[in-house]
Amino acid sequence: MSIIGIDLGTTNSLACVWREGRAELIPNELGEYKTPSAVSLLEDGTVLVGAAAKERLISHPESTAASFKVWMGSAKPTTLGERSFLPEELSAFVLRQLLQDTRRYLNEPVEEAVISVPAYFNDDQRCATKLAAQLAGWTVKRLINEPSAAALYHRQSTGAADGQRMIVDFGGGTLDVSIVECFENIIEITAIAGDNRLGGDDIDRAIVEHFCQENGLSLETLEPSARSALCRQVETAKIALSAAGAAAITLQQGETQYSLLLTRALLRQLCQPVFQRVRAVISRALKDRGQIGRIDDVILVGGSAQLTVFGDFLEELFGRRPAVAAKPDEIVALGVGLCAGIKARAEDLQDLVMTDVCPFSLGVATYNNTHDSTPHMAFLISRSSMLPATHQGRFVTLHDNQQALRFEIYQGEGYFASENLKLGELEVQVPPGPAGSQSAQVTFTYDIDGILHVTARSSGGDLRDRLIVNSRLHLTQEEMKRALERIEQIQLAAQGTQQEQFLMEWALRLYKLAVGPQRTALAGLIEWFRAHMGHAGPSQRRKLYAKMEEELRQFEVDIQADPLEWGIWKDSDDLDDWDEADDDEDTDWED
């Protein structure tokens, strides 16, 4: 029985199988490899998936949905006709269609799949993807990051030389950037960054808004069908500009025809806000990697990566035009098919090894003292740590005669625990005693499949461990039964002054961006500020504000320093090595 690789995309989805020594894409009933990730509910209660559903975006926009992947992991409903669906339910329809196409093409039973996800999907989004697969009838034990899959296939298919590469995966709704080191038969992901709400859809939206502005129209008051027709024209014109100098966009409203001549210059102007967000993601990946000047190639994948204006922007950014991967729309699916072959222990792939990194930091909520009412994060595994990763931390009691230590486990980059995604909790018993006399050693182990194992051993000998599994994925038997029935019945056819709040929010924003010693120093600054503000008088507050602002301004300069201005190519003559601060360096914020 084959294991299938699936690229569940924002715009299109593909399936792939590894057989006879190669990754083979699976065509749908139309003979196409790409199945549009669109779902439309028909009047008789059946559902269309794919190209037909995409066509109904214009004719029946009230009963059709697309680009719902960007809402995976949320409770945002989409109404189709008189029914409402969650993002994972809509994705389940797409996956069920892929299952049907796969069984038809291979003429054999298939159930297990490896599915690609954006590298920056958090635990909720990844578990929603697995739940969608369960609802569709797939067994999924492994998810793989999209740029990792692309890097794997690019290396395997091209036989490219050893070296470091940046994979920029710019799709319809998400952007992922990975730094990859390739040597011999090993593909090592060393850093990732991404934006789950940034893609070609944002470019389309900017063009649509400009079209309406230039023609005196209101996008909100356009009929749904007119809005869908305009969006389709915009997408077509945008793609056409990669081969032509200009493309016309027209919209007929009654007896009036509205138009816009879209040129490359205008498109580049409209894309500037999007491209600046792209630049920020690339910069973050380079900073998390910590070594500038060692990139041999930049490889572009994804549908939006093929836009000429995007290539122009990156050429200006890097000083050299990046290469668009062969089959940029299909490379992720081919890479996931290769991963499926590895998982199936294909003989011709046994020597191939790929490592990955943790996309988000993992830690527990902690308190500084008994008066601290707002828990902050104690990180045990930092983002971009190589997987599998194991790290430990020791935590002590805060109260006299405390009998237990309870650990709330979070994922994210925020300083305060409440800013992050709670994954679960664990409690161990400790012997009664004075505050600080009892403790627990907590161990986090995060594996290549994204499964977190937490162990806590107290000073009294109590040992507890658990796998942290999202409750949404492991529904009760009754909950899963109801969810399956629902899908299967549809057949396929802060307090204080304004200045204090401003400074605190500024500090917390910088904290999310920082890594390593900078993050440690900012944590000290935040705690210093919180502690002193609690008992400061008016005149002392002014001094604290001034000192805090001065420190944050310097952090802003250091954190926002753009590594791209240093140049990243290996053969640059004027590159200096990236100097990292000493990890043991302490910052004293006391007066």
C-alpha positions as CSV (number, residue, x, y, z in Angstrom):
1,M,0.0,0.0,0.0
2,S,1.5,3.3,-1.1
3,I,2.0,6.4,1.1
4,I,1.0,9.6,-0.7
5,G,2.5,13.0,-0.4
6,I,0.1,15.9,-0.5
7,D,0.7,19.6,-1.0
8,L,-2.5,21.2,0.5
9,G,-2.1,24.7,-0.9
10,T,-4.0,28.0,-0.5
11,T,-4.6,28.2,-4.2
12,N,-4.0,24.7,-5.5
13,S,-3.5,21.2,-4.0
14,L,-1.5,18.3,-5.5
15,A,-0.9,14.7,-4.7
16,C,2.3,12.7,-5.4
17,V,3.6,9.1,-5.0
18,W,7.1,7.8,-5.0
19,R,7.4,4.8,-7.3
20,E,9.9,3.3,-9.7
21,G,12.6,5.6,-8.4
22,R,10.9,8.9,-8.9
23,A,8.2,11.3,-7.6
24,E,5.1,11.0,-9.7
25,L,2.4,13.6,-9.6
26,I,-1.2,12.2,-9.6
27,P,-3.6,13.8,-12.0
28,N,-7.2,14.5,-11.2
29,E,-10.2,13.6,-13.3
30,L,-9.5,16.5,-15.6
31,G,-6.0,15.2,-16.2
32,E,-4.5,18.1,-14.4
33,Y,-2.0,17.8,-11.5
34,K,-3.2,21.0,-9.8
35,T,-6.6,20.9,-8.1
36,P,-7.8,24.4,-7.2
37,S,-8.4,24.6,-3.4
38,A,-12.0,25.7,-3.9
39,V,-15.3,24.3,-2.6
40,S,-18.8,25.0,-3.8
41,L,-22.0,23.7,-2.4
42,L,-24.7,22.9,-5.0
43,E,-28.4,23.4,-4.7
44,D,-29.0,19.6,-4.2
45,G,-26.6,19.5,-1.2
46,T,-23.6,18.0,-3.0
47,V,-20.3,19.7,-3.2
48,L,-17.9,20.5,-6.0
49,V,-14.2,20.7,-5.4
50,G,-11.5,22.0,-7.7
51,A,-11.7,23.7,-11.1
52,A,-15.4,23.6,-11.3
53,A,-15.8,25.1,-7.9
54,K,-13.3,27.8,-8.8
55,E,-15.5,28.8,-11.7
56,R,-18.4,29.2,-9.4
57,L,-16.6,31.8,-7.4
58,I,-18.0,34.3,-10.0
59,S,-21.3,32.7,-10.8
60,H,-22.2,31.5,-7.3
61,P,-20.0,33.4,-4.9
62,E,-22.5,33.0,-2.0
63,S,-22.1,29.2,-2.1
64,T,-18.4,29.0,-3.0
65,A,-15.2,29.4,-1.0
66,A,-11.5,29.5,-1.7
67,S,-8.2,30.6,0.1
68,F,-9.7,29.1,3.3
69,K,-6.3,27.7,4.2
70,V,-5.2,31.0,5.7
71,W,-7.8,30.5,8.4
72,M,-6.7,27.0,9.4
73,G,-6.6,26.6,13.1
74,S,-9.2,29.3,13.8
75,A,-12.9,29.1,14.5
76,K,-13.7,31.4,11.6
77,P,-16.8,30.0,9.8
78,T,-17.5,30.2,6.1
79,T,-21.1,30.2,4.9
80,L,-21.9,28.3,1.8
81,G,-25.6,28.7,1.0
82,E,-27.4,28.1,4.2
83,R,-24.6,26.0,5.8
84,S,-21.6,27.0,7.7
85,F,-18.2,25.3,7.6
86,L,-14.9,25.6,9.5
87,P,-11.6,25.8,7.6
88,E,-10.6,22.3,8.4
89,E,-14.0,21.0,7.1
90,L,-13.5,22.9,3.8
91,S,-10.0,21.5,3.6
92,A,-11.4,18.0,4.2
93,F,-13.5,18.3,1.1
94,V,-10.3,19.0,-0.9
95,L,-8.4,16.2,0.7
96,R,-11.3,13.8,0.1
97,Q,-11.2,14.7,-3.6
98,L,-7.5,14.0,-3.7
99,L,-8.1,10.7,-2.0
100,Q,-10.7,9.8,-4.6
101,D,-8.4,10.8,-7.5
102,T,-5.4,8.9,-6.0
103,R,-7.4,5.7,-5.6
104,R,-8.7,6.0,-9.1
105,Y,-5.2,6.7,-10.6
106,L,-3.3,4.0,-8.7
107,N,-6.1,1.5,-8.7
108,E,-5.3,0.4,-5.2
109,P,-6.4,1.3,-1.7
110,V,-4.5,4.2,-0.1
111,E,-5.0,5.7,3.3
112,E,-1.8,7.2,4.6
113,A,-0.3,10.5,3.6
114,V,2.4,13.0,4.4
115,I,1.1,16.5,4.1
116,S,3.1,19.7,3.7
117,V,2.3,22.8,5.8
118,P,3.7,26.3,5.9
119,A,6.8,26.3,8.0
120,Y,5.3,29.0,10.3
121,F,2.1,27.1,11.0
122,N,1.6,26.9,14.8
123,D,0.3,23.9,16.7
124,D,-3.4,24.8,16.2
125,Q,-2.9,25.2,12.5
126,R,-0.9,21.9,12.2
127,C,-3.5,20.0,14.2
128,A,-6.3,21.5,12.1
129,T,-4.5,20.2,9.1
130,K,-4.3,16.7,10.6
131,L,-8.0,16.9,11.6
132,A,-9.0,17.8,8.1
133,A,-7.1,14.7,6.9
134,Q,-8.9,12.5,9.4
135,L,-12.3,13.8,8.3
136,A,-11.4,13.1,4.7
137,G,-10.3,9.5,5.4
138,W,-6.5,9.9,5.4
139,T,-4.2,8.7,8.1
140,V,-1.5,11.3,8.7
141,K,1.4,10.7,11.0
142,R,3.8,13.2,9.5
143,L,3.7,16.8,8.4
144,I,6.6,18.5,6.6
145,N,7.3,22.1,6.2
146,E,6.7,23.3,2.6
147,P,10.1,24.9,2.0
148,S,11.8,21.8,3.5
149,A,10.0,19.6,1.0
150,A,11.0,22.0,-1.8
151,A,14.7,22.0,-0.7
152,L,14.7,18.2,-0.5
153,Y,13.4,17.7,-4.0
154,H,15.6,20.5,-5.5
155,R,18.7,18.8,-4.0
156,Q,17.7,15.3,-5.0
157,S,16.5,16.2,-8.6
158,T,19.3,18.6,-9.6
159,G,22.3,17.1,-7.9
160,A,23.3,20.7,-6.9
161,A,26.7,21.1,-5.3
162,D,27.1,21.2,-1.6
163,G,26.5,24.6,0.0
164,Q,23.9,26.9,1.7
165,R,20.7,27.9,0.0
166,M,17.8,30.1,0.7
167,I,14.4,28.7,-0.3
168,V,11.8,31.5,-0.7
169,D,8.3,29.9,-1.0
170,F,5.9,32.6,-2.0
171,G,2.4,31.1,-2.6
172,G,-1.1,32.4,-2.8
173,G,-1.6,32.9,0.9
174,T,1.6,32.2,2.7
175,L,5.3,33.1,2.6
176,D,8.0,30.8,3.9
177,V,11.8,31.3,3.9
178,S,14.3,28.6,4.8
179,I,18.0,28.6,5.0
180,V,19.2,25.1,4.0
181,E,22.7,23.6,4.2
182,C,23.3,20.7,1.8
183,F,26.3,18.4,2.1
184,E,26.7,14.9,0.7
185,N,23.4,13.1,1.3
186,I,22.2,15.4,4.1
187,I,19.8,18.3,3.8
188,E,19.9,20.4,7.0
189,I,17.4,23.2,7.6
190,T,19.2,25.7,9.7
191,A,16.6,28.6,10.0
192,I,13.1,29.3,9.0
193,A,10.8,32.4,9.0
194,G,7.4,33.0,7.6
195,D,4.2,35.0,7.4
196,N,1.0,32.9,7.2
197,R,-1.1,35.8,6.0
198,L,1.1,37.0,3.1
199,G,1.0,35.9,-0.5
200,G,-0.2,36.5,-4.0
201,D,-3.7,37.1,-2.7
202,D,-2.4,40.3,-1.0
203,I,-1.1,41.5,-4.4
204,D,-4.4,40.8,-6.0
205,R,-6.2,42.7,-3.2
206,A,-3.9,45.8,-3.7
207,I,-4.7,45.8,-7.4
208,V,-8.4,45.5,-6.8
209,E,-8.4,48.3,-4.3
210,H,-6.5,50.5,-6.7
211,F,-8.9,49.7,-9.5
212,C,-11.9,50.7,-7.4
213,Q,-10.2,53.9,-6.2
214,E,-9.2,55.0,-9.7
215,N,-12.8,54.3,-11.0
216,G,-14.6,55.8,-8.1
217,L,-16.1,52.4,-7.0
218,S,-16.6,51.0,-3.5
219,L,-15.4,47.4,-3.2
220,E,-17.7,46.9,-0.3
221,T,-20.8,47.8,-2.3
222,L,-19.9,45.7,-5.4
223,E,-22.1,42.7,-6.0
224,P,-20.4,39.5,-5.0
225,S,-20.4,38.2,-8.6
226,A,-18.9,41.5,-9.8
227,R,-16.2,41.4,-7.1
228,S,-15.3,37.8,-8.0
229,A,-15.1,38.7,-11.7
230,L,-12.9,41.6,-10.9
231,C,-10.6,39.4,-8.8
232,R,-10.3,36.9,-11.5
233,Q,-9.4,39.5,-14.1
234,V,-6.8,41.0,-11.7
235,E,-5.2,37.6,-11.2
236,T,-5.0,37.0,-14.9
237,A,-3.6,40.5,-15.6
238,K,-1.0,40.1,-12.9
239,I,0.3,36.8,-14.3
240,A,0.2,38.2,-17.9
241,L,2.6,41.0,-16.9
242,S,5.4,38.5,-16.5
243,A,5.4,38.2,-20.3
244,A,3.9,41.5,-21.4
245,G,4.5,45.2,-20.6
246,A,0.9,46.0,-19.8
247,A,-2.5,44.3,-19.3
248,A,-6.0,45.8,-19.3
249,I,-8.5,45.1,-16.5
250,T,-12.2,45.9,-17.3
251,L,-15.4,45.6,-15.3
252,Q,-18.9,46.1,-16.8
253,Q,-21.5,47.5,-14.4
254,G,-24.8,48.0,-16.1
255,E,-24.1,50.2,-19.1
256,T,-20.9,51.5,-17.7
257,Q,-17.5,49.9,-18.3
258,Y,-14.7,50.6,-15.9
259,S,-11.1,50.0,-16.8
260,L,-7.4,50.1,-15.7
261,L,-4.2,49.6,-17.6
262,L,-1.9,47.6,-15.3
263,T,1.7,48.1,-16.1
264,R,4.8,46.6,-14.5
265,A,5.7,50.0,-13.0
266,L,2.2,50.4,-11.5
267,L,2.2,46.8,-10.2
268,R,5.6,47.3,-8.6
269,Q,4.3,50.4,-6.9
270,L,1.2,48.6,-5.6
271,C,3.4,45.7,-4.4
272,Q,5.7,47.8,-2.3
273,P,3.9,47.2,1.1
274,V,3.8,43.4,0.3
275,F,7.5,43.4,-0.7
276,Q,8.5,45.2,2.4
277,R,6.8,42.4,4.5
278,V,8.7,39.9,2.3
279,R,12.0,41.7,3.1
280,A,11.2,41.5,6.8
281,V,10.7,37.8,6.7
282,I,13.9,37.2,4.8
283,S,15.8,39.4,7.2
284,R,14.4,37.4,10.2
285,A,15.5,34.1,8.7
286,L,19.0,35.5,8.2
287,K,19.2,36.8,11.7
288,D,18.0,33.6,13.2
289,R,20.6,31.7,11.2
290,G,23.2,34.1,12.7
291,Q,25.7,33.8,9.8
292,I,25.7,36.3,7.0
293,G,27.7,36.0,3.8
294,R,27.4,32.2,3.3
295,I,24.5,31.9,0.9
296,D,25.3,30.2,-2.4
297,D,21.9,30.4,-4.1
298,V,18.5,31.8,-3.6
299,I,15.8,29.5,-5.0
300,L,12.2,30.7,-5.6
301,V,9.2,28.3,-5.4
302,G,5.5,28.8,-5.3
303,G,3.1,30.4,-7.8
304,S,3.6,34.0,-6.7
305,A,7.4,33.6,-6.9
306,Q,7.2,33.5,-10.7
307,L,6.0,37.1,-11.0
308,T,8.6,39.2,-12.8
309,V,8.1,42.1,-10.5
310,F,8.9,39.8,-7.5
311,G,12.1,38.7,-9.2
312,D,13.0,42.3,-9.9
313,F,12.5,43.2,-6.3
314,L,14.7,40.3,-5.0
315,E,17.4,41.1,-7.6
316,E,17.6,44.6,-6.2
317,L,17.6,43.2,-2.6
318,F,20.3,40.6,-3.2
319,G,22.3,42.2,-6.0
320,R,21.8,39.1,-8.1
321,R,18.7,37.6,-9.6
322,P,17.5,34.5,-7.8
323,A,16.7,31.4,-9.7
324,V,13.1,30.2,-10.1
325,A,13.0,26.5,-9.4
326,A,12.1,24.1,-12.1
327,K,8.3,23.4,-11.7
328,P,7.9,26.0,-9.0
329,D,4.1,25.2,-8.7
330,E,4.8,21.5,-8.3
331,I,8.1,21.3,-6.4
332,V,6.6,21.2,-2.9
333,A,4.3,18.3,-4.0
334,L,7.2,16.5,-5.6
335,G,9.2,17.0,-2.4
336,V,6.4,15.7,-0.2
337,G,6.1,12.7,-2.5
338,L,9.8,12.1,-2.0
339,C,9.2,12.4,1.8
340,A,6.5,9.8,1.5
341,G,9.0,7.5,-0.2
342,I,11.4,8.0,2.6
343,K,8.7,7.2,5.1
344,A,7.8,4.1,3.2
345,R,11.5,3.0,3.4
346,A,12.0,3.0,-0.4
347,E,15.4,1.3,-1.0
348,D,16.6,4.1,-3.3
349,L,16.1,6.7,-0.7
350,Q,17.5,5.0,2.4
351,D,20.7,7.1,2.4
352,L,18.9,10.4,2.2
353,V,18.8,12.4,5.4
354,M,16.9,15.6,6.2
355,T,16.8,17.6,9.4
356,D,14.4,20.4,10.3
357,V,14.1,23.1,12.9
358,C,11.6,24.2,15.5
359,P,9.4,27.1,14.0
360,F,8.4,28.6,17.3
361,S,9.9,28.8,20.8
362,L,8.5,26.4,23.5
363,G,8.4,27.0,27.2
364,V,6.5,27.2,30.4
365,A,4.7,30.0,32.3
366,T,6.7,31.2,35.3
367,Y,6.4,33.8,38.1
368,N,9.1,36.0,39.5
369,N,7.7,36.2,43.1
370,T,4.5,35.8,45.1
371,H,3.4,39.3,44.1
372,D,3.7,38.6,40.4
373,S,0.2,38.2,39.0
374,T,1.2,38.0,35.3
375,P,3.2,34.9,34.3
376,H,5.9,35.3,31.7
377,M,7.7,32.7,29.5
378,A,10.7,30.6,30.5
379,F,11.8,29.2,27.1
380,L,13.3,25.7,27.1
381,I,13.5,25.3,23.3
382,S,14.2,28.4,21.2
383,R,12.9,28.9,17.6
384,S,15.2,27.6,14.9
385,S,16.6,24.9,17.2
386,M,17.5,21.8,15.2
387,L,15.2,18.9,15.6
388,P,15.0,16.6,17.5
389,A,15.7,18.9,20.4
390,T,15.9,18.2,24.1
391,H,16.3,20.9,26.8
392,Q,15.8,21.1,30.5
393,G,15.0,23.8,33.1
394,R,14.7,23.8,36.9
395,F,11.9,25.5,38.7
396,V,11.4,26.1,42.4
397,T,8.5,26.7,44.8
398,L,7.3,30.2,45.5
399,H,5.3,29.6,48.7
400,D,6.0,28.0,52.0
401,N,4.6,24.5,52.3
402,Q,3.7,24.4,48.6
403,Q,2.8,20.8,47.7
404,A,2.8,20.9,43.9
405,L,4.3,22.6,40.9
406,R,2.0,23.1,37.9
407,F,3.5,23.8,34.5
408,E,1.5,25.4,31.8
409,I,3.2,24.8,28.4
410,Y,3.1,27.4,25.7
411,Q,4.3,27.9,22.1
412,G,5.2,31.4,20.8
413,E,7.6,34.4,21.0
414,G,5.7,36.7,23.4
415,Y,7.2,37.7,26.8
416,F,4.0,37.1,28.7
417,A,2.6,33.6,28.6
418,S,-0.9,34.9,27.7
419,E,0.5,36.2,24.4
420,N,1.3,32.7,23.3
421,L,-0.5,29.5,22.3
422,K,-1.2,27.2,25.3
423,L,-0.5,23.6,24.4
424,G,-1.2,21.9,27.7
425,E,-0.1,21.5,31.4
426,L,1.5,19.1,33.8
427,E,1.7,18.9,37.6
428,V,4.1,17.2,40.0
429,Q,3.9,16.8,43.7
430,V,6.7,18.2,46.0
431,P,7.3,17.7,49.8
432,P,6.2,20.7,52.0
433,G,8.9,23.0,52.9
434,P,10.1,26.7,52.9
435,A,9.7,28.6,49.7
436,G,12.5,27.8,47.2
437,S,13.5,24.6,49.0
438,Q,11.7,22.3,46.6
439,S,12.0,22.1,42.9
440,A,11.3,20.2,39.7
441,Q,13.4,19.5,36.7
442,V,11.4,19.9,33.5
443,T,12.5,18.3,30.2
444,F,11.1,19.2,26.8
445,T,11.8,16.8,23.9
446,Y,10.5,18.0,20.5
447,D,10.8,15.5,17.6
448,I,11.0,15.7,13.9
449,D,7.3,15.0,13.6
450,G,6.4,18.1,15.7
451,I,5.4,16.0,18.8
452,L,6.3,17.5,22.1
453,H,7.1,15.2,25.1
454,V,7.3,16.8,28.5
455,T,8.7,15.2,31.6
456,A,8.8,16.7,35.1
457,R,10.7,15.2,38.1
458,S,10.3,16.8,41.5
459,S,12.8,17.0,44.3
460,G,10.5,14.6,46.2
461,G,10.8,12.0,43.5
462,D,7.4,12.4,41.8
463,L,7.8,11.8,38.1
464,R,5.1,12.8,35.5
465,D,5.3,12.8,31.7
466,R,2.9,13.3,28.9
467,L,2.8,13.9,25.2
468,I,1.4,17.3,24.5
469,V,-1.4,16.7,22.0
470,N,-3.8,19.3,20.8
471,S,-7.3,18.5,22.1
472,R,-8.8,19.5,18.7
473,L,-7.0,16.7,17.0
474,H,-7.9,14.0,19.5
475,L,-11.7,14.4,19.7
476,T,-13.7,12.0,21.8
477,Q,-15.2,9.1,19.9
478,E,-18.6,10.8,19.9
479,E,-17.2,14.1,18.8
480,M,-15.3,12.5,15.9
481,K,-18.4,10.5,14.9
482,R,-20.5,13.7,14.7
483,A,-17.8,15.5,12.8
484,L,-17.4,12.6,10.3
485,E,-21.2,12.4,9.9
486,R,-21.4,16.1,9.2
487,I,-18.8,15.8,6.4
488,E,-19.9,12.5,5.0
489,Q,-23.5,13.5,4.6
490,I,-22.3,15.9,1.9
491,Q,-21.3,14.0,-1.1
492,L,-18.8,15.0,-3.7
493,A,-20.3,15.9,-7.1
494,A,-2.7,46.7,30.1
495,Q,-3.0,49.4,33.1
496,G,-1.1,52.6,33.8
497,T,-0.5,55.9,32.0
498,Q,-0.4,56.1,28.2
499,Q,3.3,56.7,28.2
500,E,3.9,53.6,30.4
501,Q,1.7,51.5,28.2
502,F,3.5,52.7,25.1
503,L,6.9,51.9,26.5
504,M,5.8,48.5,27.7
505,E,4.2,47.6,24.3
506,W,7.3,48.8,22.5
507,A,9.5,46.6,24.7
508,L,7.2,43.5,24.2
509,R,7.2,44.0,20.4
510,L,11.0,44.1,20.4
511,Y,11.2,41.1,22.6
512,K,9.3,39.0,20.1
513,L,11.8,40.0,17.4
514,A,14.9,39.4,19.4
515,V,16.8,36.2,19.9
516,G,19.6,35.0,22.1
517,P,21.4,37.6,24.3
518,Q,19.2,40.4,23.0
519,R,16.1,38.6,24.2
520,T,17.7,37.9,27.6
521,A,18.7,41.6,27.9
522,L,15.2,42.8,27.0
523,A,13.7,40.4,29.5
524,G,15.8,42.0,32.2
525,L,14.8,45.5,31.0
526,I,11.1,44.6,31.0
527,E,11.3,43.2,34.6
528,W,13.4,46.2,35.7
529,F,10.8,48.6,34.3
530,R,7.8,46.7,35.8
531,A,9.4,46.4,39.2
532,H,10.4,50.1,39.5
533,M,7.1,51.5,38.0
534,G,5.2,49.7,40.8
535,H,6.4,52.1,43.5
536,A,7.8,55.1,41.7
537,G,6.6,58.7,42.4
538,P,5.8,61.3,39.7
539,S,9.4,62.7,39.4
540,Q,11.0,59.2,39.5
541,R,8.5,58.0,36.8
542,R,9.8,60.7,34.4
543,K,13.3,59.5,34.9
544,L,12.3,55.9,34.4
545,Y,10.4,56.8,31.2
546,A,13.5,58.6,29.9
547,K,15.8,55.8,30.7
548,M,13.4,53.1,29.3
549,E,13.0,55.1,26.1
550,E,16.7,55.5,25.7
551,E,17.3,51.8,26.1
552,L,14.5,50.8,23.8
553,R,15.7,53.2,21.1
554,Q,19.1,51.5,21.1
555,F,17.5,48.0,21.0
556,E,15.3,49.2,18.1
557,V,18.5,50.2,16.2
558,D,20.2,46.9,16.9
559,I,17.3,44.6,16.2
560,Q,16.2,46.4,13.1
561,A,19.7,46.5,11.6
562,D,19.1,45.0,8.2
563,P,21.5,42.1,7.5
564,L,20.6,42.3,3.8
565,E,22.5,45.6,3.6
566,W,25.7,43.6,4.4
567,G,25.2,41.4,1.3
568,I,24.7,37.7,1.6
569,W,26.6,36.2,-1.3
570,K,29.5,34.0,-0.6
571,D,31.8,35.6,-3.2
572,S,31.3,39.2,-1.9
573,D,34.5,40.9,-1.2
574,D,33.4,43.2,1.6
575,L,31.6,40.7,3.9
576,D,32.4,40.5,7.5
577,D,31.5,37.5,9.6
578,W,28.4,37.8,11.6
579,D,29.5,38.4,15.2
580,E,27.2,36.9,17.9
581,A,27.3,38.3,21.4
582,D,28.5,36.1,24.1
583,D,25.6,33.9,25.3
584,D,26.8,34.3,28.9
585,E,26.8,38.1,28.8
586,D,24.5,39.6,31.5
587,T,22.8,42.9,31.4
588,D,22.4,44.8,34.6
589,W,19.3,47.1,34.7
590,E,19.7,48.2,38.3
591,D,20.2,51.8,39.1
